[in-house]
Amino acid sequence: MATLLDYCSLVRSKNAGPFTLTFDFMCHDQGAYDALTATGFLNANLFASLYDTAPDKILVVAHPLALAVKVSLPRPAVQGDPHDSDCYAGQQYAPLMDMEVTPA
C-alpha cells in the first residue's frame, strides 16, 4: 500500500493563527497529484476523526496549479494554552504519515 510520501514531496502542519491548524500536501508531480486527489483520502472526515473536531469545521482545498492540497481546521487547543502540546503545530501531521492510502 502507498503512504502520503509516495505521492507528496512535502507534508507539513503549521499554525494559521492561534486558533487554526493547517496542513500542506505538495505532490511530486501532476501524476501524483491526480492520483492522490482521486483517492479522496484527504477529506474532512479523516481530519475530524484524527483531530476531534466536527467535519463541517474543516476546509479541504485542492490547488491543482500548485499540485497541492491544503487542509485547515480549528486547533485542538489555542496556541500557548497550558494544554497545547505543540505550540507551533509543526508535529501535527505525524499521525497521517503511516496511514495507508488506497489507490483509486
Salt bridges, closest charged atoms under 4 A:
ASP24 OD2 - ARG12 NE 2.83
ASP24 OD2 - LYS14 NZ 3.41
ASP24 OD1 - LYS70 NZ 2.44
ASP81 OD2 - HIS83 ND1 3.26
ASP84 OD1 - ARG75 NH2 2.68
